[in-house]
């Protein structure tokens, strides 16, 4: 393959012209040009980036709210351990949060607890956008999104 003269031509610095700063380019009639498509493309790119950032922030907030709901159930679990050691029975939300020496403080109104002497079922509705409900029982202390069906105990509904 042979090199042609148009491929081997080199542009010299004198042909480019001298360096101009940004302000000089913007003030010049010939310095800066953008087509309508380039401007629209830049605006669309900005909107897409801002939208993606908004979605990411929203997802993080929802995830945090779901985590907060699960954490509330951990507080109930700990309070039930204290309640059982004091009374030899599990307690409802009211029993856990009232009295001279409550097992837990009233932290959220979206927690519901049903209890018997041998079992309890606690539920909490997340305040996230999707708003799942989580439950735990004395037999399964891991928060689940499916209402438990432990015999002899009706879990709270929301």
Backbone bond lengths (Angstrom), bond angles and torsions (degrees), N, CA, C in turn:
res aa  C-N    CA-C-N  psi(-1)  N-CA   C-N-CA  omega(-1)  CA-C   N-CA-C  phi
1 X - - - 1.433 - - 1.525 108.56 -
2 X 1.303 117.41 132.71 1.451 122.22 -177.70 1.513 110.46 -99.51
3 X 1.306 115.48 142.97 1.461 120.70 174.95 1.510 108.97 -78.46
4 X 1.307 115.42 138.18 1.465 118.79 177.40 1.523 108.83 -101.01
5 X 1.269 116.38 164.85 1.461 120.70 -176.07 1.525 111.67 -68.30
6 X 1.334 119.28 -30.85 1.465 119.53 -179.35 1.532 112.32 -72.40
7 X 1.327 117.83 -23.50 1.458 121.13 178.41 1.524 110.67 -81.32
8 X 1.292 117.86 -32.00 1.457 121.34 -175.43 1.518 113.46 -90.04
9 X 1.328 118.34 -4.53 1.462 119.72 178.45 1.520 109.63 -65.32
10 X 1.296 117.20 137.03 1.452 124.01 179.46 1.518 108.38 -115.98
11 X 1.322 115.33 134.22 1.460 119.99 178.02 1.519 107.97 -83.75
12 X 1.293 116.29 131.89 1.467 121.33 179.61 1.518 109.68 -93.15
13 X 1.330 117.91 156.98 1.464 120.89 178.52 1.520 112.97 -58.47
14 X 1.303 118.01 -30.01 1.462 120.52 179.60 1.524 110.86 -65.97
15 X 1.331 117.43 -32.42 1.463 120.35 179.77 1.534 111.86 -72.96
16 X 1.334 118.08 -27.62 1.465 122.54 -179.14 1.520 110.27 -75.43
17 X 1.281 117.44 -39.43 1.455 122.14 -176.06 1.510 110.00 104.42
18 X 1.294 114.96 176.91 1.459 118.48 -177.20 1.519 111.32 -83.42
19 X 1.328 115.53 159.53 1.462 122.91 -178.86 1.527 110.05 -69.56
20 X 1.339 116.28 138.34 1.456 121.04 176.89 1.519 108.46 -124.93
21 X 1.314 116.34 143.38 1.458 120.92 176.80 1.520 110.02 -74.43
22 X 1.340 115.94 170.09 1.465 121.37 -177.35 1.523 111.57 -61.58
23 X 1.324 118.08 -41.97 1.466 119.55 -178.13 1.526 110.94 -66.25
24 X 1.334 117.62 -37.33 1.466 120.13 178.77 1.525 110.70 -66.92
25 X 1.333 117.08 -37.96 1.463 120.86 179.30 1.523 110.28 -65.52
26 X 1.338 117.19 -43.51 1.455 120.50 -177.92 1.530 112.44 -69.43
27 X 1.361 117.93 -28.97 1.460 121.21 178.66 1.524 112.45 -79.34
28 X 1.310 116.87 -23.84 1.455 121.41 -176.87 1.521 111.23 -74.16
29 X 1.326 117.23 148.21 1.465 121.39 176.44 1.525 110.52 -68.06
30 X 1.307 117.87 -33.48 1.463 122.29 -174.95 1.522 112.72 -102.36
31 X 1.318 117.90 0.59 1.463 120.18 -170.01 1.502 115.87 -76.11
32 X 1.325 118.71 -37.92 1.462 120.50 -173.01 1.516 108.93 -136.94
33 X 1.298 115.08 129.26 1.459 119.05 178.45 1.513 108.71 -141.64
34 X 1.313 115.81 138.20 1.458 120.60 177.01 1.513 107.66 -141.23
35 X 1.304 115.15 136.49 1.455 118.98 178.83 1.523 109.27 -80.38
36 X 1.305 115.87 165.57 1.458 121.64 178.35 1.526 110.77 -60.64
37 X 1.303 117.54 -38.85 1.467 121.53 179.58 1.527 111.38 -64.40
38 X 1.318 117.32 -37.50 1.467 120.08 178.44 1.521 110.77 -66.80
39 X 1.327 117.05 -41.02 1.461 120.82 179.52 1.532 110.05 -65.90
40 X 1.324 116.79 -46.46 1.471 120.75 178.54 1.523 110.29 -62.05
41 X 1.313 117.20 -41.70 1.466 121.19 178.07 1.517 111.96 -61.19
42 X 1.331 116.99 -42.07 1.464 120.64 178.78 1.519 111.21 -65.36
43 X 1.325 116.76 -40.35 1.468 120.33 178.32 1.521 110.42 -65.38
44 X 1.328 117.53 -44.44 1.468 120.71 178.64 1.527 111.68 -62.35
45 X 1.307 116.53 -39.55 1.463 119.90 177.73 1.525 110.46 -62.48
46 X 1.322 116.31 -42.37 1.466 120.07 177.40 1.512 112.41 -62.45
47 X 1.329 116.84 -42.90 1.466 121.19 178.95 1.526 110.63 -63.53
48 X 1.317 116.90 -42.07 1.470 120.79 178.90 1.522 110.78 -63.12
49 X 1.318 117.16 -43.51 1.468 120.37 179.22 1.524 111.31 -64.84
50 X 1.328 117.46 -43.04 1.467 120.28 178.39 1.532 110.93 -65.99
51 X 1.324 117.27 -39.60 1.461 120.48 177.86 1.517 112.04 -63.64
52 X 1.333 116.19 -43.00 1.465 119.88 177.69 1.512 112.00 -62.51
53 X 1.316 116.39 -38.83 1.463 120.33 177.96 1.531 110.03 -65.17
54 X 1.318 116.87 -41.91 1.467 120.68 178.68 1.514 112.49 -62.48
55 X 1.322 116.53 -42.19 1.467 120.83 178.61 1.529 110.12 -64.27
56 X 1.316 117.19 -42.23 1.470 120.60 179.76 1.527 111.28 -63.86
57 X 1.323 116.81 -41.53 1.468 120.11 178.90 1.528 109.84 -65.76
58 X 1.326 117.41 -42.91 1.462 120.97 178.02 1.520 112.48 -60.95
59 X 1.316 116.24 -41.40 1.470 120.08 178.69 1.524 110.98 -64.90
60 X 1.324 116.42 -39.17 1.468 119.84 179.08 1.525 110.92 -65.85
61 X 1.327 117.01 -39.83 1.466 120.52 178.55 1.518 110.20 -64.46
62 X 1.335 117.78 -45.33 1.466 120.71 179.34 1.513 111.82 -62.58
63 X 1.319 116.40 -41.77 1.464 120.03 178.45 1.527 110.85 -62.44
64 X 1.314 116.16 -39.79 1.467 120.63 177.96 1.520 112.12 -64.30
65 X 1.337 116.70 -39.72 1.462 120.27 179.08 1.522 111.39 -67.82
66 X 1.328 117.28 -37.39 1.467 120.27 175.85 1.527 109.98 -64.94
67 X 1.321 116.35 -41.44 1.470 120.31 177.70 1.518 111.83 -63.50
68 X 1.332 116.50 -37.41 1.460 120.68 178.00 1.529 110.75 -64.74
69 X 1.328 117.05 -39.02 1.468 120.49 178.09 1.526 110.61 -63.73
70 X 1.319 116.75 -44.17 1.465 120.23 178.51 1.523 110.94 -64.42
71 X 1.325 116.63 -36.30 1.462 120.94 178.23 1.528 110.81 -65.11
72 X 1.335 116.81 -35.85 1.469 120.29 176.58 1.524 110.54 -61.15
73 X 1.331 116.43 -36.97 1.463 119.58 177.95 1.525 111.39 -68.98
74 X 1.322 117.30 -32.61 1.471 119.95 174.91 1.523 110.34 -63.33
75 X 1.344 116.56 -37.75 1.463 120.24 177.71 1.530 110.37 -64.98
76 X 1.328 116.75 -39.60 1.467 120.81 177.29 1.522 110.17 -64.05
77 X 1.316 116.19 -42.56 1.471 120.11 179.56 1.529 110.39 -59.56
78 X 1.312 117.03 -46.48 1.472 120.51 179.02 1.527 110.96 -63.55
79 X 1.332 116.56 -41.40 1.462 120.10 179.59 1.528 111.17 -65.04
80 X 1.330 117.18 -35.98 1.464 119.98 178.66 1.537 110.96 -65.33
81 X 1.316 116.34 -35.67 1.476 119.52 177.29 1.524 109.63 -63.84
82 X 1.333 116.13 -43.89 1.472 120.44 178.02 1.529 110.04 -64.35
83 X 1.338 116.58 -45.87 1.468 121.44 -178.92 1.526 111.11 -60.18
84 X 1.316 116.71 -43.06 1.469 119.58 -179.06 1.526 111.09 -67.60
85 X 1.324 117.27 -35.63 1.468 118.53 179.05 1.526 111.22 -69.31
86 X 1.340 117.58 -28.58 1.468 120.87 -179.90 1.526 112.77 -84.30
87 X 1.337 117.23 -38.36 1.474 119.84 -171.53 1.522 114.35 -119.23
88 X 1.328 118.35 -2.72 1.455 123.96 -175.86 1.525 112.02 60.35
89 X 1.322 117.61 26.43 1.464 122.69 176.51 1.532 108.10 -153.60
90 X 1.317 116.23 155.69 1.461 120.75 175.20 1.522 109.00 -80.55
91 X 1.325 116.63 160.93 1.457 120.27 -176.67 1.511 113.50 -125.13
92 X 1.334 115.05 157.53 1.455 121.03 173.47 1.536 108.55 -75.41
93 X 1.320 116.35 176.38 1.472 119.50 179.73 1.528 110.50 -60.74
94 X 1.325 116.04 -40.80 1.463 119.89 179.28 1.528 110.74 -63.97
95 X 1.322 117.23 -42.42 1.465 120.81 -179.83 1.533 111.11 -66.09
96 X 1.325 116.29 -32.90 1.468 119.95 -179.25 1.526 112.32 -75.63
97 X 1.327 117.67 -26.32 1.471 120.47 -172.08 1.524 114.42 -109.64
98 X 1.319 118.12 -0.88 1.469 119.76 -179.10 1.518 110.04 -120.51
99 X 1.308 116.24 174.37 1.456 122.08 178.56 1.518 111.21 101.58
100 X 1.339 115.11 177.60 1.464 121.02 -178.08 1.528 111.69 -68.11
101 X 1.338 116.99 -32.61 1.466 121.35 -177.82 1.532 108.79 -135.21
102 X 1.351 117.50 76.17 1.469 119.14 -176.05 1.528 112.18 -67.51
103 X 1.322 115.21 149.19 1.466 120.98 179.86 1.526 111.54 -74.22
104 X 1.337 116.87 -24.19 1.468 120.76 176.72 1.519 109.27 -152.11
105 X 1.309 115.48 160.28 1.458 120.05 177.69 1.522 109.52 -88.62
106 X 1.326 115.99 155.44 1.469 120.00 175.82 1.517 107.30 -71.62
107 X 1.311 115.62 107.94 1.456 119.87 -176.52 1.515 112.65 -108.26
108 X 1.296 118.03 -33.14 1.459 120.25 -175.77 1.517 109.89 -146.43
109 X 1.301 115.47 142.33 1.460 120.05 178.35 1.525 112.12 -84.65
110 X 1.325 117.28 -9.75 1.463 120.02 -177.24 1.526 112.53 -92.83
111 X 1.332 117.69 16.32 1.468 122.32 176.18 1.530 107.94 -103.02
112 X 1.330 115.78 132.84 1.460 121.17 174.92 1.524 108.04 -129.27
113 X 1.336 116.09 140.35 1.466 121.02 -178.55 1.522 109.31 -135.63
114 X 1.318 116.05 126.32 1.465 122.48 169.42 1.522 106.26 -108.66
115 X 1.340 116.54 141.71 1.467 118.67 -175.59 1.516 111.55 -145.21
116 X 1.322 113.86 150.27 1.461 122.54 167.95 1.522 105.59 -122.75
117 X 1.313 116.66 -176.99 1.461 119.41 179.41 1.526 111.33 -66.44
118 X 1.350 117.44 -28.31 1.463 119.75 -173.37 1.523 114.69 -113.13
119 X 1.315 118.47 -4.47 1.463 119.53 -177.66 1.530 109.20 -156.20
120 X 1.292 116.08 160.04 1.468 121.44 173.04 1.524 108.57 -144.02
121 X 1.314 115.14 157.23 1.457 121.73 173.84 1.527 106.63 -134.46
122 X 1.306 115.68 120.78 1.463 121.14 179.85 1.521 108.47 -115.02
123 X 1.312 115.70 139.24 1.457 120.74 177.88 1.514 110.59 -131.53
124 X 1.310 115.28 151.61 1.461 121.28 176.06 1.520 108.12 -144.54
125 X 1.329 115.83 136.64 1.459 121.43 177.48 1.514 107.79 -98.05
126 X 1.320 115.80 123.54 1.461 121.17 -179.97 1.526 109.67 -68.86
127 X 1.320 116.32 147.33 1.464 121.41 177.49 1.523 111.88 -91.79
128 X 1.332 117.37 12.28 1.467 120.11 178.83 1.520 110.08 -71.76
129 X 1.315 116.06 172.45 1.467 121.47 -177.10 1.528 111.72 -59.86
130 X 1.331 117.48 -41.76 1.461 121.05 179.04 1.525 111.37 -80.74
131 X 1.323 118.37 -24.29 1.454 123.98 173.29 1.505 117.18 57.54
132 X 1.345 119.62 49.66 1.462 118.49 177.46 1.527 111.31 -68.23
133 X 1.314 116.10 157.67 1.458 121.98 175.43 1.524 107.31 -106.93
134 X 1.326 116.03 136.12 1.464 121.98 179.78 1.520 108.57 -116.16
135 X 1.341 116.24 144.66 1.450 122.35 177.96 1.528 110.70 -130.92
136 X 1.333 114.68 152.59 1.468 121.87 169.03 1.521 107.33 -137.52
137 X 1.318 115.93 159.24 1.460 121.57 174.50 1.517 107.87 -133.73
138 X 1.328 115.78 172.81 1.456 119.65 176.71 1.526 110.29 -65.02
139 X 1.313 117.22 -26.97 1.466 121.73 -178.83 1.526 112.78 -87.62
140 X 1.339 116.96 -22.83 1.464 121.13 179.19 1.526 108.25 -138.85
141 X 1.323 115.98 98.90 1.460 121.48 -175.07 1.528 112.88 -87.07
142 X 1.326 117.68 3.83 1.464 120.93 176.80 1.529 108.25 -89.65
143 X 1.344 118.41 124.77 1.465 119.88 -179.45 1.533 112.04 -59.36
144 X 1.334 115.66 131.34 1.460 122.00 178.15 1.524 108.81 -127.11
145 X 1.334 116.87 155.66 1.465 121.46 -179.96 1.528 112.61 -92.10
146 X 1.314 117.13 -7.30 1.463 121.72 178.44 1.520 108.33 -101.30
147 X 1.326 116.77 128.31 1.459 120.04 -177.30 1.528 110.62 -61.05
148 X 1.334 117.08 125.12 1.470 120.20 179.11 1.526 110.95 -65.24
149 X 1.313 115.22 151.92 1.469 120.83 179.65 1.519 110.11 -122.40
150 X 1.341 117.04 47.94 1.456 121.35 178.42 1.530 109.90 -62.97
151 X 1.301 116.34 135.69 1.461 121.49 -178.19 1.533 110.39 -61.86
152 X 1.319 115.24 135.35 1.462 119.93 175.58 1.520 114.92 81.63
153 X 1.318 118.12 9.08 1.456 119.29 -177.62 1.533 109.87 -144.17
154 X 1.302 115.96 124.02 1.464 120.85 176.83 1.530 108.39 -94.34
155 X 1.312 116.01 122.48 1.463 119.34 178.47 1.523 109.63 -76.96
156 X 1.324 116.93 150.89 1.466 119.85 179.50 1.525 111.51 -67.41
157 X 1.322 115.32 150.23 1.456 120.34 177.94 1.531 109.08 -114.06
158 X 1.307 115.61 159.90 1.464 121.14 -178.15 1.498 110.22 -124.12
